[in-house]
Amino acid sequence: MYPILPRVYSEAVGVFADVVEVGFGETYSLEIGSDDIPIFQDSAWGASRSVPANRFYSKEITLNPQPKTAEIRMKWHQLVGNNVDFGRFFANLSAGMYAKTMGLWNAVLTAAASDTTKVPTGLTYVFGSVNWVTLANKLAALNNTGIGNLVAFGNAVALSKVLPTNQTGSSAAQMDAAIATLLGADYIRSGYLGEYMGVRLMPLVDAVVPGTQNGNVTTILDQTKIWMMASNARKPLTICYNSATPISIELEPMRNASFELGMNVTIALDTAAVFAERAGLVTI
């Protein structure tokens, strides 16, 4: 089978990242234009050419999808003789593909968080009401939009911490008062607010680290970071898939001595931090 584009990534991630495809074995390149803001100098008629020049530069980013492969096998008699749901076979496969995609996505974001060329120091804050609004105000100005058009992303644990009193100096009485008044219904219903200080909050669907599902269950997304960006801006990340990557399914158990059904799946993808438009980071 040759799928055109695997649908194994979170829809929330689809909002945060551009997902593109290229042909088998091909690469993808995108052009990042300058975000420089030209300075208008005091001048005079007839002397406009004497002001200092503002130079614009662009940058090209290339994505080269690399293959990631999983080999899956199960006993024929366990699948067929015991009437095991064969659909579960494919569901587990999709979970692994999703975990790999989210893992690469999260690794790129983690690296970008400490890269000042991607996230300038003036766009990184520790959570607090004033810091939150300060960051939102900067991002709105950078993207020529209003604070109401900003979106903050994080997993449910991080978003659950976004409360007016969830900072140094808060008390249980203040927290109870906040929840019991205007915050109660939204917070208790979903576990996090739908909006905070004018910025919409959007949860990301987390993924389980393969191999931890039956023990110390570990998820991929950082529970202490919330990203903020303009909803009408270019997306910070790009994920590139190779289309027509083959999926091999062996359905003849007599070919081997252990009577197994097997599946070999390869996906080819690459992820890059673009940040053509500025996004901010809140540590909470």
Accessible surface in RSA format (square Angstrom, percent):
REM  Atomic radii and reference values for relative SASA: ProtOr
REM  Chains: A
REM  Algorithm: Lee & Richards
REM  Probe-radius: 1.40
REM  Slices: 20
REM RES _ NUM      All-atoms   Total-Side   Main-Chain    Non-polar    All polar
REM                ABS   REL    ABS   REL    ABS   REL    ABS   REL    ABS   REL
RES MET A   1   128.83  66.7  95.17  63.0  33.66  80.2  67.84  57.7  61.00  80.8
RES TYR A   2   150.45  70.2 124.62  70.9  25.83  67.2  80.91  60.8  69.54  85.7
RES PRO A   3    44.35  32.3  31.06  28.3  13.29  48.3  42.77  35.3   1.58   9.8
RES ILE A   4   128.43  73.1 122.76  91.5   5.67  13.7 123.85  89.2   4.58  12.4
RES LEU A   5    41.52  23.1  26.63  19.0  14.89  37.4  26.63  18.7  14.89  40.1
RES PRO A   6    16.83  12.3   9.48   8.6   7.36  26.7  16.83  13.9   0.00   0.0
RES ARG A   7   174.75  73.4 142.67  72.7  32.08  76.4  62.79  85.8 111.96  67.9
RES VAL A   8    19.07  12.5  10.75   9.7   8.32  20.0  19.07  16.6   0.00   0.0
RES TYR A   9    27.35  12.8  14.44   8.2  12.91  33.6   3.79   2.9  23.56  29.0
RES SER A  10     7.30   6.2   0.00   0.0   7.30  16.8   7.30  15.6   0.00   0.0
RES GLU A  11   127.77  73.4 122.01  92.3   5.75  13.7  66.98 129.6  60.79  49.6
RES ALA A  12     6.23   5.7   4.03   6.2   2.20   5.0   4.03   5.7   2.20   5.8
RES VAL A  13     0.26   0.2   0.26   0.2   0.00   0.0   0.26   0.2   0.00   0.0
RES GLY A  14    15.89  19.6   0.00   N/A  15.89  19.6   9.62  26.4   6.27  14.0
RES VAL A  15    66.82  44.0  63.86  57.8   2.96   7.1  65.57  57.0   1.25   3.4
RES PHE A  16     0.80   0.4   0.80   0.5   0.00   0.0   0.80   0.5   0.00   0.0
RES ALA A  17     0.59   0.5   0.00   0.0   0.59   1.3   0.00   0.0   0.59   1.6
RES ASP A  18    54.70  38.3  53.01  52.8   1.69   4.0  12.66  29.8  42.04  41.9
RES VAL A  19    34.63  22.8   6.32   5.7  28.31  68.2   6.32   5.5  28.31  76.8
RES VAL A  20    33.99  22.4  28.57  25.9   5.42  13.1  33.99  29.5   0.00   0.0
RES GLU A  21    73.38  42.1  53.54  40.5  19.84  47.2  23.11  44.7  50.26  41.0
RES VAL A  22    17.06  11.2   9.90   9.0   7.16  17.3  17.06  14.8   0.00   0.0
RES GLY A  23    25.14  31.0   0.00   N/A  25.14  31.0  19.69  54.0   5.45  12.2
RES PHE A  24   139.38  69.7 116.08  71.9  23.30  60.6 116.08  70.4  23.30  66.7
RES GLY A  25    63.93  78.8   0.00   N/A  63.93  78.8  34.08  93.5  29.85  66.9
RES GLU A  26    97.25  55.8  90.82  68.7   6.44  15.3  33.27  64.4  63.98  52.2
RES THR A  27    75.21  53.5  55.89  56.7  19.32  46.0  26.55  35.7  48.66  73.6
RES TYR A  28    64.91  30.3  61.63  35.1   3.27   8.5  34.14  25.7  30.77  37.9
RES SER A  29    61.51  52.0  41.23  55.0  20.29  46.7   9.98  21.3  51.53  72.2
RES LEU A  30    21.80  12.1  13.99  10.0   7.81  19.6  21.80  15.3   0.00   0.0
RES GLU A  31    97.64  56.1  82.16  62.2  15.48  36.9  51.79 100.2  45.86  37.4
RES ILE A  32    20.48  11.7  19.43  14.5   1.06   2.5  19.43  14.0   1.06   2.9
RES GLY A  33    44.47  54.8   0.00   N/A  44.47  54.8  29.97  82.2  14.51  32.5
RES SER A  34    48.36  40.9   9.66  12.9  38.70  89.2   9.35  19.9  39.01  54.6
RES ASP A  35    87.77  61.5  64.62  64.3  23.15  54.7  34.41  81.0  53.37  53.2
RES ASP A  36    68.86  48.2  53.71  53.5  15.15  35.8  17.07  40.2  51.79  51.6
RES ILE A  37   128.48  73.1 118.33  88.2  10.15  24.5 118.91  85.6   9.57  26.0
RES PRO A  38    56.85  41.4  49.14  44.8   7.71  28.0  49.14  40.6   7.71  47.9
RES ILE A  39   116.17  66.1 105.37  78.5  10.79  26.0 108.90  78.4   7.26  19.7
RES PHE A  40   190.93  95.5 159.56  98.8  31.37  81.6 163.14  98.9  27.79  79.5
RES GLN A  41    78.38  43.8  55.93  40.9  22.45  53.4   7.23  15.4  71.15  54.0
RES ASP A  42   151.18 105.9 122.84 122.3  28.33  67.0  42.97 101.1 108.20 107.9
RES SER A  43    68.58  58.0  20.98  28.0  47.60 109.7  32.07  68.3  36.51  51.2
RES ALA A  44    64.87  59.6  51.45  79.4  13.42  30.5  62.94  88.6   1.93   5.1
RES TRP A  45   257.07 103.2 229.97 111.3  27.10  63.6 200.67 107.0  56.40  91.5
RES GLY A  46    87.49 107.9   0.00   N/A  87.49 107.9  43.13 118.4  44.36  99.3
RES ALA A  47    40.76  37.5  34.98  54.0   5.78  13.1  40.45  57.0   0.31   0.8
RES SER A  48    71.96  60.8  63.03  84.1   8.93  20.6  39.81  84.8  32.16  45.1
RES ARG A  49   234.32  98.4 205.56 104.8  28.76  68.5  81.73 111.7 152.59  92.5
RES SER A  50    91.70  77.5  54.67  73.0  37.03  85.3  50.76 108.1  40.93  57.3
RES VAL A  51    56.89  37.4  42.08  38.1  14.81  35.7  44.33  38.5  12.55  34.1
RES PRO A  52    91.77  66.9  77.07  70.3  14.70  53.4  88.73  73.3   3.04  18.9
RES ALA A  53    82.65  76.0  46.05  71.1  36.60  83.3  53.82  75.8  28.83  76.4
RES ASN A  54    62.77  43.3  32.94  31.8  29.83  71.8   9.38  22.6  53.39  51.6
RES ARG A  55   167.11  70.2 151.54  77.2  15.57  37.1  37.76  51.6 129.35  78.4
RES PHE A  56   118.40  59.2  90.61  56.1  27.78  72.3  90.79  55.0  27.60  79.0
RES TYR A  57   158.67  74.1 145.92  83.0  12.74  33.2 125.30  94.2  33.37  41.1
RES SER A  58    69.97  59.1  38.64  51.6  31.33  72.2  16.24  34.6  53.73  75.3
RES LYS A  59   128.80  62.8 123.26  75.6   5.54  13.2  83.74  75.4  45.06  48.0
RES GLU A  60   109.50  62.9  85.09  64.4  24.41  58.1  19.91  38.5  89.59  73.1
RES ILE A  61    26.79  15.2  23.78  17.7   3.00   7.2  26.79  19.3   0.00   0.0
RES THR A  62    79.00  56.2  53.19  53.9  25.80  61.5  39.14  52.6  39.86  60.3
RES LEU A  63     0.09   0.0   0.09   0.1   0.00   0.0   0.09   0.1   0.00   0.0
RES ASN A  64    70.06  48.3  68.33  66.0   1.73   4.2  19.24  46.3  50.81  49.1
RES PRO A  65     9.17   6.7   0.25   0.2   8.92  32.4   0.25   0.2   8.92  55.4
RES GLN A  66    83.27  46.6  83.27  60.9   0.00   0.0  36.10  76.8  47.17  35.8
RES PRO A  67    86.04  62.7  68.63  62.6  17.41  63.3  68.63  56.7  17.41 108.2
RES LYS A  68    60.23  29.4  52.10  32.0   8.13  19.4  23.07  20.8  37.16  39.6
RES THR A  69    85.73  61.0  45.40  46.0  40.33  96.1  34.29  46.1  51.44  77.8
RES ALA A  70    47.85  44.0  41.28  63.7   6.58  15.0  47.07  66.3   0.78   2.1
RES GLU A  71    95.27  54.7  62.89  47.6  32.37  77.1  49.88  96.5  45.38  37.1
RES ILE A  72    43.06  24.5  40.04  29.8   3.02   7.3  43.06  31.0   0.00   0.0
RES ARG A  73   100.71  42.3  69.09  35.2  31.62  75.3  31.41  42.9  69.29  42.0
RES MET A  74    60.84  31.5  54.57  36.1   6.27  14.9  48.07  40.9  12.76  16.9
RES LYS A  75    92.47  45.1  91.46  56.1   1.01   2.4  63.26  56.9  29.21  31.1
RES TRP A  76    78.14  31.4  78.00  37.8   0.14   0.3  58.91  31.4  19.23  31.2
RES HIS A  77   119.52  65.3 118.68  82.5   0.84   2.1  86.24  88.9  33.28  38.7
RES GLN A  78    85.08  47.6  84.96  62.1   0.12   0.3  20.03  42.6  65.05  49.3
RES LEU A  79     6.90   3.8   2.21   1.6   4.69  11.8   2.21   1.6   4.69  12.6
RES VAL A  80    72.06  47.4  62.08  56.2   9.98  24.0  65.92  57.3   6.14  16.7
RES GLY A  81    55.06  67.9   0.00   N/A  55.06  67.9  28.33  77.7  26.74  59.9
RES ASN A  82   103.09  71.1  78.82  76.2  24.27  58.4  21.44  51.6  81.65  78.9
RES ASN A  83   135.97  93.8 107.63 104.0  28.34  68.2  31.98  77.0 103.99 100.5
RES VAL A  84    58.23  38.3  42.11  38.1  16.12  38.9  48.10  41.8  10.14  27.5
RES ASP A  85   101.51  71.1  88.65  88.2  12.86  30.4  39.06  91.9  62.44  62.3
RES PHE A  86    68.23  34.1  64.64  40.0   3.59   9.3  64.64  39.2   3.59  10.3
RES GLY A  87    40.28  49.7   0.00   N/A  40.28  49.7  31.77  87.2   8.51  19.1
RES ARG A  88   156.14  65.6 153.31  78.1   2.83   6.7  42.32  57.8 113.82  69.0
RES PHE A  89    18.08   9.0  12.16   7.5   5.93  15.4  15.50   9.4   2.59   7.4
RES PHE A  90    70.56  35.3  69.87  43.3   0.69   1.8  70.16  42.5   0.40   1.1
RES ALA A  91    55.02  50.6  40.87  63.1  14.15  32.2  48.94  68.9   6.08  16.1
RES ASN A  92    88.94  61.3  78.57  75.9  10.37  25.0  26.19  63.0  62.75  60.7
RES LEU A  93    17.32   9.6  12.97   9.3   4.34  10.9  16.69  11.7   0.63   1.7
RES SER A  94    50.44  42.6  49.51  66.1   0.93   2.1  23.05  49.1  27.39  38.4
RES ALA A  95    60.53  55.7  49.18  75.9  11.35  25.8  56.68  79.8   3.85  10.2
RES GLY A  96    33.86  41.8   0.00   N/A  33.86  41.8  27.76  76.2   6.10  13.7
RES MET A  97    22.10  11.4  19.12  12.7   2.98   7.1  15.18  12.9   6.92   9.2
RES TYR A  98    34.97  16.3  34.97  19.9   0.00   0.0  34.97  26.3   0.00   0.0
RES ALA A  99     6.37   5.9   3.51   5.4   2.86   6.5   3.76   5.3   2.61   6.9
RES LYS A 100    89.83  43.8  84.87  52.1   4.96  11.8  38.13  34.3  51.70  55.1
RES THR A 101     0.41   0.3   0.39   0.4   0.02   0.0   0.39   0.5   0.02   0.0
RES MET A 102     0.09   0.0   0.09   0.1   0.00   0.0   0.00   0.0   0.09   0.1
RES GLY A 103    25.03  30.9   0.00   N/A  25.03  30.9  19.44  53.4   5.59  12.5
RES LEU A 104    46.00  25.6  44.45  31.8   1.55   3.9  44.88  31.5   1.12   3.0
RES TRP A 105     2.00   0.8   2.00   1.0   0.00   0.0   2.00   1.1   0.00   0.0
RES ASN A 106    27.08  18.7  27.08  26.2   0.00   0.0   0.13   0.3  26.95  26.0
RES ALA A 107    58.88  54.1  46.65  72.0  12.23  27.8  53.22  74.9   5.66  15.0
RES VAL A 108    30.51  20.1  26.29  23.8   4.23  10.2  29.77  25.9   0.74   2.0
RES LEU A 109     6.61   3.7   6.49   4.6   0.12   0.3   6.61   4.6   0.00   0.0
RES THR A 110    75.25  53.5  69.68  70.6   5.57  13.3  61.07  82.0  14.18  21.4
RES ALA A 111    64.65  59.4  52.44  80.9  12.21  27.8  60.68  85.4   3.98  10.5
RES ALA A 112     3.25   3.0   0.15   0.2   3.10   7.1   2.61   3.7   0.64   1.7
RES ALA A 113    19.99  18.4   6.16   9.5  13.83  31.4   6.40   9.0  13.59  36.0
RES SER A 114    99.95  84.5  65.24  87.1  34.71  80.0  53.22 113.3  46.73  65.5
RES ASP A 115    49.13  34.4  43.76  43.6   5.38  12.7  16.51  38.9  32.62  32.5
RES THR A 116    81.36  57.9  71.05  72.0  10.31  24.6  42.55  57.2  38.81  58.7
RES THR A 117    97.40  69.3  78.75  79.8  18.65  44.4  81.79 109.9  15.61  23.6
RES LYS A 118    41.06  20.0  41.03  25.2   0.03   0.1  16.93  15.2  24.13  25.7
RES VAL A 119     3.17   2.1   0.00   0.0   3.17   7.6   0.00   0.0   3.17   8.6
RES PRO A 120    39.47  28.8  38.24  34.9   1.23   4.5  39.47  32.6   0.00   0.0
RES THR A 121   108.50  77.2  92.57  93.8  15.93  38.0  63.82  85.7  44.67  67.5
RES GLY A 122    34.04  42.0   0.00   N/A  34.04  42.0  31.68  86.9   2.36   5.3
RES LEU A 123     7.96   4.4   7.96   5.7   0.00   0.0   7.96   5.6   0.00   0.0
RES THR A 124    55.22  39.3  40.30  40.9  14.92  35.6  37.15  49.9  18.07  27.3
RES TYR A 125    41.40  19.3  35.89  20.4   5.51  14.3  34.56  26.0   6.85   8.4
RES VAL A 126   107.10  70.5 104.40  94.5   2.70   6.5 104.40  90.7   2.70   7.3
RES PHE A 127    17.85   8.9   4.58   2.8  13.27  34.5   4.77   2.9  13.09  37.5
RES GLY A 128     8.02   9.9   0.00   N/A   8.02   9.9   8.02  22.0   0.00   0.0
RES SER A 129    26.11  22.1  25.32  33.8   0.79   1.8  20.75  44.2   5.36   7.5
RES VAL A 130   119.04  78.3 113.96 103.2   5.08  12.2 117.45 102.1   1.59   4.3
RES ASN A 131    50.83  35.1  50.06  48.4   0.77   1.8   1.28   3.1  49.54  47.9
RES TRP A 132     0.72   0.3   0.00   0.0   0.72   1.7   0.57   0.3   0.15   0.2
RES VAL A 133    52.10  34.3  52.00  47.1   0.09   0.2  52.10  45.3   0.00   0.0
RES THR A 134    48.29  34.3  43.17  43.8   5.12  12.2  33.10  44.5  15.19  23.0
RES LEU A 135     0.00   0.0   0.00   0.0   0.00   0.0   0.00   0.0   0.00   0.0
RES ALA A 136     0.14   0.1   0.14   0.2   0.00   0.0   0.14   0.2   0.00   0.0
RES ASN A 137    88.76  61.2  88.08  85.1   0.68   1.6   8.39  20.2  80.36  77.7
RES LYS A 138    75.34  36.8  71.48  43.9   3.86   9.2  53.32  48.0  22.02  23.5
RES LEU A 139     0.00   0.0   0.00   0.0   0.00   0.0   0.00   0.0   0.00   0.0
RES ALA A 140     7.74   7.1   7.44  11.5   0.30   0.7   7.48  10.5   0.27   0.7
RES ALA A 141    79.38  73.0  48.56  74.9  30.82  70.1  59.86  84.3  19.52  51.7
RES LEU A 142    84.99  47.3  54.72  39.1  30.28  76.1  57.41  40.3  27.58  74.2
RES ASN A 143    20.11  13.9   3.55   3.4  16.56  39.9   6.91  16.6  13.20  12.8
RES ASN A 144   141.24  97.4 118.75 114.8  22.49  54.1  30.57  73.6 110.67 107.0
RES THR A 145    28.75  20.4   2.60   2.6  26.16  62.3  12.82  17.2  15.94  24.1
RES GLY A 146    38.38  47.3   0.00   N/A  38.38  47.3  33.25  91.2   5.13  11.5
RES ILE A 147    50.93  29.0  45.64  34.0   5.30  12.8  45.64  32.9   5.30  14.4
RES GLY A 148    51.80  63.9   0.00   N/A  51.80  63.9  32.54  89.3  19.26  43.1
RES ASN A 149    68.11  47.0  67.97  65.7   0.13   0.3   2.82   6.8  65.28  63.1
RES LEU A 150     0.00   0.0   0.00   0.0   0.00   0.0   0.00   0.0   0.00   0.0
RES VAL A 151    11.18   7.4  11.18  10.1   0.00   0.0  11.18   9.7   0.00   0.0
RES ALA A 152     0.00   0.0   0.00   0.0   0.00   0.0   0.00   0.0   0.00   0.0
RES PHE A 153     1.67   0.8   1.58   1.0   0.09   0.2   1.58   1.0   0.09   0.2
RES GLY A 154     4.25   5.2   0.00   N/A   4.25   5.2   4.25  11.7   0.00   0.0
RES ASN A 155     6.30   4.3   5.32   5.1   0.99   2.4   2.97   7.1   3.34   3.2
RES ALA A 156    53.60  49.3  49.73  76.7   3.87   8.8  49.84  70.2   3.76  10.0
RES VAL A 157    62.51  41.1  59.55  53.9   2.96   7.1  62.51  54.3   0.00   0.0
RES ALA A 158     0.00   0.0   0.00   0.0   0.00   0.0   0.00   0.0   0.00   0.0
RES LEU A 159     0.38   0.2   0.00   0.0   0.38   0.9   0.00   0.0   0.38   1.0
RES SER A 160    32.90  27.8  28.58  38.1   4.32   9.9  15.37  32.7  17.52  24.5
RES LYS A 161    62.73  30.6  61.14  37.5   1.59   3.8  40.43  36.4  22.30  23.8
RES VAL A 162     0.68   0.4   0.00   0.0   0.68   1.6   0.00   0.0   0.68   1.8
RES LEU A 163     6.20   3.5   6.20   4.4   0.00   0.0   6.20   4.4   0.00   0.0
RES PRO A 164    53.03  38.6  44.91  40.9   8.12  29.5  44.91  37.1   8.12  50.5
RES THR A 165    22.63  16.1  20.07  20.4   2.55   6.1  22.63  30.4   0.00   0.0
RES ASN A 166    50.35  34.7  43.98  42.5   6.37  15.3   1.94   4.7  48.41  46.8
RES GLN A 167    69.49  38.9  49.16  35.9  20.34  48.4  30.31  64.5  39.18  29.7
RES THR A 168   145.95 103.8 112.35 113.9  33.61  80.1  84.56 113.6  61.39  92.8
RES GLY A 169    70.50  86.9   0.00   N/A  70.50  86.9  39.79 109.2  30.71  68.8
RES SER A 170    47.43  40.1  19.34  25.8  28.09  64.7   3.89   8.3  43.53  61.0
RES SER A 171    53.44  45.2  42.79  57.1  10.66  24.5  47.16 100.4   6.28   8.8
RES ALA A 172    79.10  72.7  63.58  98.1  15.52  35.3  70.56  99.4   8.54  22.6
RES ALA A 173    75.56  69.5  61.09  94.3  14.47  32.9  68.04  95.8   7.52  19.9
RES GLN A 174    91.25  51.0  84.82  62.0   6.43  15.3  30.73  65.4  60.52  45.9
RES MET A 175    48.48  25.1  48.48  32.1   0.00   0.0  47.70  40.6   0.78   1.0
RES ASP A 176    92.07  64.5  88.08  87.7   3.98   9.4  29.70  69.9  62.37  62.2
RES ALA A 177    56.24  51.7  46.92  72.4   9.33  21.2  55.27  77.8   0.97   2.6
RES ALA A 178    18.52  17.0   9.80  15.1   8.72  19.8  17.96  25.3   0.55   1.5
RES ILE A 179    39.44  22.4  38.87  29.0   0.57   1.4  38.87  28.0   0.57   1.6
RES ALA A 180    85.29  78.4  46.23  71.3  39.06  88.9  56.85  80.1  28.43  75.3
RES THR A 181    95.67  68.0  68.85  69.8  26.82  63.9  66.43  89.2  29.24  44.2
RES LEU A 182   168.05  93.6 143.64 102.8  24.40  61.3 146.58 102.9  21.46  57.8
RES LEU A 183    35.82  20.0  35.82  25.6   0.00   0.0  35.82  25.2   0.00   0.0
RES GLY A 184    12.72  15.7   0.00   N/A  12.72  15.7  12.65  34.7   0.07   0.2
RES ALA A 185    66.52  61.2  48.24  74.4  18.28  41.6  59.41  83.7   7.11  18.8
RES ASP A 186    74.18  52.0  71.65  71.3   2.53   6.0  10.40  24.5  63.78  63.6
RES TYR A 187    44.66  20.9  44.23  25.2   0.43   1.1  16.09  12.1  28.57  35.2
RES ILE A 188   125.48  71.4 103.82  77.3  21.66  52.2 106.39  76.6  19.09  51.8
RES ARG A 189   178.47  74.9 141.83  72.3  36.64  87.2  74.51 101.8 103.96  63.0
RES SER A 190    58.96  49.8  31.39  41.9  27.57  63.5  35.31  75.2  23.65  33.1
RES GLY A 191    32.64  40.3   0.00   N/A  32.64  40.3  29.66  81.4   2.98   6.7
RES TYR A 192    40.49  18.9  40.27  22.9   0.22   0.6  16.87  12.7  23.62  29.1
RES LEU A 193     5.99   3.3   5.86   4.2   0.12   0.3   5.86   4.1   0.12   0.3
RES GLY A 194    44.45  54.8   0.00   N/A  44.45  54.8  34.37  94.3  10.08  22.6
RES GLU A 195   100.50  57.7  83.92  63.5  16.59  39.5  21.39  41.4  79.12  64.6
RES TYR A 196     7.98   3.7   6.11   3.5   1.87   4.9   7.86   5.9   0.11   0.1
RES MET A 197    92.10  47.7  63.38  41.9  28.72  68.4  52.75  44.8  39.35  52.1
RES GLY A 198    28.36  35.0   0.00   N/A  28.36  35.0  20.49  56.2   7.87  17.6
RES VAL A 199     0.00   0.0   0.00   0.0   0.00   0.0   0.00   0.0   0.00   0.0
RES ARG A 200   102.89  43.2 102.89  52.4   0.00   0.0  48.30  66.0  54.59  33.1
RES LEU A 201    12.86   7.2   0.00   0.0  12.86  32.3   0.00   0.0  12.86  34.6
RES MET A 202    56.61  29.3  55.84  37.0   0.77   1.8  45.71  38.9  10.90  14.4
RES PRO A 203    46.02  33.5  40.91  37.3   5.10  18.5  40.91  33.8   5.10  31.7
RES LEU A 204    13.01   7.2   5.97   4.3   7.04  17.7   6.36   4.5   6.65  17.9
RES VAL A 205    93.10  61.3  87.81  79.5   5.29  12.7  93.10  80.9   0.00   0.0
RES ASP A 206    39.24  27.5  22.13  22.0  17.11  40.5  19.63  46.2  19.61  19.6
RES ALA A 207     7.14   6.6   1.28   2.0   5.86  13.3   7.14  10.1   0.00   0.0
RES VAL A 208    61.89  40.7  53.94  48.8   7.94  19.1  53.94  46.9   7.94  21.5
RES VAL A 209    52.50  34.5  52.43  47.5   0.07   0.2  52.50  45.6   0.00   0.0
RES PRO A 210    93.01  67.8  70.10  63.9  22.91  83.3  76.41  63.1  16.60 103.2
RES GLY A 211    68.89  85.0   0.00   N/A  68.89  85.0  33.30  91.4  35.58  79.7
RES THR A 212    31.73  22.6  28.34  28.7   3.39   8.1  31.73  42.6   0.00   0.0
RES GLN A 213   104.90  58.7  86.91  63.5  17.99  42.8  40.54  86.3  64.37  48.8
RES ASN A 214   143.57  99.0 103.95 100.5  39.61  95.4  41.14  99.0 102.43  99.0
RES GLY A 215    56.07  69.1   0.00   N/A  56.07  69.1  35.34  97.0  20.73  46.4
RES ASN A 216   133.04  91.7 115.35 111.5  17.69  42.6  41.15  99.0  91.89  88.8
RES VAL A 217    86.10  56.7  60.95  55.2  25.15  60.6  60.95  53.0  25.15  68.2
RES THR A 218    58.65  41.7  55.40  56.2   3.26   7.8  46.73  62.8  11.92  18.0
RES THR A 219    52.46  37.3  37.24  37.8  15.22  36.3  29.63  39.8  22.83  34.5
RES ILE A 220    30.15  17.2  14.66  10.9  15.48  37.3  18.06  13.0  12.09  32.8
RES LEU A 221    11.53   6.4   6.37   4.6   5.16  13.0   6.37   4.5   5.16  13.9
RES ASP A 222    55.27  38.7  41.22  41.0  14.05  33.2  24.17  56.9  31.11  31.0
RES GLN A 223    76.14  42.6  72.96  53.3   3.18   7.6  13.82  29.4  62.32  47.3
RES THR A 224    54.60  38.8  54.60  55.4   0.00   0.0  46.04  61.8   8.56  12.9
RES LYS A 225    52.31  25.5  48.89  30.0   3.42   8.2  19.52  17.6  32.79  34.9
RES ILE A 226     0.00   0.0   0.00   0.0   0.00   0.0   0.00   0.0   0.00   0.0
RES TRP A 227    12.71   5.1  12.71   6.2   0.00   0.0   7.34   3.9   5.37   8.7
RES MET A 228     0.00   0.0   0.00   0.0   0.00   0.0   0.00   0.0   0.00   0.0
RES MET A 229     6.38   3.3   6.38   4.2   0.00   0.0   6.38   5.4   0.00   0.0
RES ALA A 230     0.00   0.0   0.00   0.0   0.00   0.0   0.00   0.0   0.00   0.0
RES SER A 231    59.38  50.2  27.70  37.0  31.69  73.0  22.02  46.9  37.36  52.3
RES ASN A 232   102.42  70.6  63.84  61.7  38.58  92.9  41.50  99.9  60.92  58.9
RES ALA A 233    18.68  17.2   1.54   2.4  17.14  39.0   7.70  10.8  10.98  29.1
RES ARG A 234   108.82  45.7  99.61  50.8   9.21  21.9  51.51  70.4  57.31  34.7
RES LYS A 235    62.13  30.3  59.92  36.8   2.21   5.3  28.84  26.0  33.28  35.5
RES PRO A 236     1.20   0.9   1.19   1.1   0.01   0.0   1.20   1.0   0.00   0.0
RES LEU A 237     0.00   0.0   0.00   0.0   0.00   0.0   0.00   0.0   0.00   0.0
RES THR A 238     4.81   3.4   4.81   4.9   0.00   0.0   1.03   1.4   3.78   5.7
RES ILE A 239     0.09   0.1   0.09   0.1   0.00   0.0   0.09   0.1   0.00   0.0
RES CYS A 240     0.00   0.0   0.00   0.0   0.00   0.0   0.00   0.0   0.00   0.0
RES TYR A 241     1.19   0.6   1.19   0.7   0.00   0.0   1.19   0.9   0.00   0.0
RES ASN A 242    10.71   7.4   6.17   6.0   4.53  10.9   0.02   0.1  10.68  10.3
RES SER A 243    17.80  15.0  17.70  23.6   0.10   0.2   4.38   9.3  13.42  18.8
RES ALA A 244    42.10  38.7  38.01  58.7   4.08   9.3  38.63  54.4   3.46   9.2
RES THR A 245     8.29   5.9   7.62   7.7   0.66   1.6   7.62  10.2   0.66   1.0
RES PRO A 246    54.27  39.6  51.17  46.6   3.09  11.2  51.17  42.3   3.09  19.2
RES ILE A 247    23.44  13.3  19.99  14.9   3.45   8.3  19.99  14.4   3.45   9.4
RES SER A 248    60.14  50.8  54.30  72.5   5.84  13.5  28.29  60.2  31.85  44.6
RES ILE A 249    53.58  30.5  23.36  17.4  30.22  72.8  23.36  16.8  30.22  82.0
RES GLU A 250    76.57  44.0  70.80  53.6   5.77  13.7  26.42  51.1  50.15  40.9
RES LEU A 251   107.86  60.1  89.21  63.8  18.65  46.9  89.21  62.7  18.65  50.2
RES GLU A 252   100.01  57.4  94.53  71.5   5.47  13.0  34.71  67.1  65.30  53.3
RES PRO A 253    16.49  12.0  16.49  15.0   0.00   0.0  16.49  13.6   0.00   0.0
RES MET A 254   148.20  76.7 124.71  82.5  23.48  55.9 109.27  92.9  38.93  51.6
RES ARG A 255   178.67  75.0 139.69  71.2  38.97  92.8  54.58  74.6 124.09  75.2
RES ASN A 256    49.85  34.4  38.85  37.5  11.00  26.5  38.56  92.8  11.29  10.9
RES ALA A 257   102.02  93.8  68.75 106.1  33.27  75.7  79.93 112.6  22.08  58.5
RES SER A 258    45.76  38.7  31.37  41.9  14.39  33.1  32.81  69.9  12.95  18.1
RES PHE A 259    81.19  40.6  80.73  50.0   0.46   1.2  80.73  48.9   0.46   1.3
RES GLU A 260    38.75  22.2  35.93  27.2   2.82   6.7   0.05   0.1  38.70  31.6
RES LEU A 261     7.11   4.0   7.11   5.1   0.00   0.0   7.11   5.0   0.00   0.0
RES GLY A 262     1.76   2.2   0.00   N/A   1.76   2.2   0.31   0.8   1.45   3.3
RES MET A 263     2.11   1.1   0.54   0.4   1.57   3.7   0.78   0.7   1.33   1.8
RES ASN A 264    54.65  37.7  52.76  51.0   1.89   4.5  15.03  36.2  39.62  38.3
RES VAL A 265     3.69   2.4   2.38   2.2   1.31   3.2   2.38   2.1   1.31   3.5
RES THR A 266    27.69  19.7  26.32  26.7   1.37   3.3  15.23  20.5  12.47  18.8
RES ILE A 267    12.19   6.9  11.08   8.3   1.11   2.7  12.18   8.8   0.01   0.0
RES ALA A 268     7.11   6.5   6.23   9.6   0.88   2.0   6.23   8.8   0.88   2.3
RES LEU A 269     2.24   1.2   0.04   0.0   2.19   5.5   0.04   0.0   2.19   5.9
RES ASP A 270    41.34  29.0  39.98  39.8   1.36   3.2   2.54   6.0  38.80  38.7
RES THR A 271    15.40  11.0   1.44   1.5  13.96  33.3   1.31   1.8  14.10  21.3
RES ALA A 272    17.53  16.1  13.52  20.9   4.00   9.1  17.53  24.7   0.00   0.0
RES ALA A 273    15.97  14.7   8.12  12.5   7.85  17.9   8.12  11.4   7.85  20.8
RES VAL A 274    11.18   7.4   3.37   3.1   7.81  18.8   3.37   2.9   7.81  21.2
RES PHE A 275     9.89   4.9   0.84   0.5   9.05  23.5   0.85   0.5   9.05  25.9
RES ALA A 276    14.41  13.2   3.32   5.1  11.09  25.2   4.33   6.1  10.08  26.7
RES GLU A 277    59.12  33.9  56.33  42.6   2.79   6.6   4.06   7.9  55.06  45.0
RES ARG A 278    53.66  22.5  50.04  25.5   3.63   8.6   9.53  13.0  44.13  26.7
RES ALA A 279     0.45   0.4   0.45   0.7   0.00   0.0   0.45   0.6   0.00   0.0
RES GLY A 280     0.00   0.0   0.00   N/A   0.00   0.0   0.00   0.0   0.00   0.0
RES LEU A 281     5.17   2.9   5.17   3.7   0.00   0.0   5.17   3.6   0.00   0.0
RES VAL A 282     1.01   0.7   1.01   0.9   0.00   0.0   1.01   0.9   0.00   0.0
RES THR A 283    52.21  37.1  52.05  52.8   0.16   0.4  40.33  54.2  11.88  18.0
RES ILE A 284    36.45  20.7   5.12   3.8  31.33  75.5  27.51  19.8   8.94  24.3
END  Absolute sums over single chains surface
CHAIN  1 A    15719.6      12212.8       3506.8       9277.4       6442.2
END  Absolute sums over all chains
TOTAL         15719.6      12212.8       3506.8       9277.4       6442.2
